[in-house]
Amino acid sequence: MNAWFLAAGATAGAVAAIHAVAGGRDVVRPLLAGNISDEPRRVLHAVWHMVTADLVLAAAALIWLALGNRPGGDTIAWLLAAHFVAYSGVFLAVSLAASWSKPLLRLPQWMLLLPVAVLAAAGAA
């Protein structure tokens, strides 16, 4: 068993749960209630659920990698690590581009996503 992959998968699962519960309350509900025309609102709603599915599947893949010596497992783990680095980078870029005080804390999602990347990379190294 690869404990790094297991930790990455468990962390990704926690991120998915936080995304679905807290994000649903703090982001999706206000988005759906907002004054955005119907088509963009529905697209953003669909994208929200696509990200939820993406996070759940990534967590499942990392746990699957943890439970056995999988052919190509390290390559899959590196791709998942890159995936979570990209997600973190997007949140960092959007946060830093805004003229907010304490921008790194306004959108703290990067702090949840980056550890998954580090753990997955550690397991693949």
C-alpha positions in Angstrom: 0.0 0.0 0.0 1.2 3.5 -0.9 0.5 5.7 2.2 1.2 8.9 0.2 -1.4 8.0 -2.4 -3.9 7.1 0.4 -3.3 10.4 2.1 -3.7 12.2 -1.2 -6.9 10.4 -1.9 -8.3 11.0 1.5 -7.4 14.7 1.3 -8.9 14.9 -2.2 -12.1 13.3 -0.8 -12.2 15.8 2.0 -11.8 18.6 -0.6 -14.6 17.2 -2.6 -16.9 17.0 0.4 -16.0 20.6 1.4 -16.6 21.7 -2.2 -20.0 20.0 -2.3 -21.3 21.1 1.1 -19.7 24.5 1.9 -19.4 25.5 -1.7 -22.9 24.6 -2.4 -24.1 26.8 0.4 -21.6 29.7 -0.1 -21.3 29.8 -3.9 -23.9 27.8 -5.8 -27.0 29.0 -3.9 -26.1 32.7 -4.3 -25.1 32.1 -7.9 -28.4 30.5 -8.7 -30.3 33.3 -6.9 -28.3 36.0 -8.5 -29.3 38.3 -11.3 -27.5 36.5 -14.1 -29.3 35.5 -17.3 -30.5 31.9 -17.4 -28.0 30.4 -19.9 -24.8 31.6 -18.2 -26.3 30.7 -14.8 -27.0 27.1 -15.9 -23.6 26.7 -17.5 -21.9 27.8 -14.3 -24.2 25.5 -12.3 -23.2 22.6 -14.6 -19.5 23.5 -14.3 -19.8 23.5 -10.6 -21.1 19.9 -10.7 -18.4 18.9 -13.2 -15.8 20.1 -10.7 -17.5 18.1 -8.0 -17.4 15.0 -10.1 -13.8 15.7 -11.1 -12.7 16.0 -7.4 -14.6 12.8 -6.4 -13.1 10.8 -9.4 -9.6 12.1 -8.6 -9.9 11.0 -5.0 -11.1 7.6 -6.1 -8.2 7.3 -8.5 -5.7 8.1 -5.8 -7.2 5.7 -3.4 -7.2 3.0 -6.1 -3.5 3.7 -6.7 -2.9 3.4 -3.0 -4.4 0.0 -2.7 -2.1 -1.8 -5.1 0.9 -1.7 -7.4 -0.8 -0.5 -10.6 0.8 -0.5 -14.0 1.4 3.1 -15.0 0.4 4.2 -11.5 3.2 6.7 -11.1 2.3 8.3 -14.4 -1.3 8.6 -13.3 -0.2 10.1 -10.0 2.0 12.7 -11.7 -0.9 13.7 -13.9 -3.2 14.0 -10.9 -0.5 16.0 -9.1 -0.3 18.3 -12.1 -4.0 18.6 -12.2 -4.2 19.8 -8.6 -1.2 22.1 -9.1 -3.2 23.6 -12.0 -6.3 24.0 -9.9 -4.2 25.7 -7.1 -2.5 27.9 -9.6 -5.9 29.1 -11.0 -7.1 30.1 -7.5 -3.8 31.8 -6.7 -3.8 33.8 -10.0 -7.5 34.8 -9.6 -6.9 35.8 -6.0 -3.8 37.8 -6.6 -5.4 39.5 -9.6 -8.2 40.9 -7.4 -7.6 44.1 -5.5 -8.5 42.6 -2.2 -6.9 42.9 1.2 -5.4 39.5 2.1 -6.1 38.0 -1.3 -4.6 34.6 -0.4 -7.2 34.2 2.3 -10.2 35.4 0.3 -10.1 32.4 -2.0 -8.3 29.8 0.2 -9.2 26.9 -2.0 -5.6 26.7 -3.2 -4.6 25.7 0.4 -6.9 22.7 0.1 -5.8 21.7 -3.4 -2.1 22.1 -3.2 -1.5 19.4 -0.5 -3.2 16.8 -2.7 -0.6 17.6 -5.4 2.3 17.4 -3.0 1.1 14.1 -1.5 0.4 12.5 -4.9 3.9 13.7 -6.1 5.5 12.3 -3.0 3.9 8.9 -3.6 5.0 8.9 -7.2 8.6 9.9 -6.5 
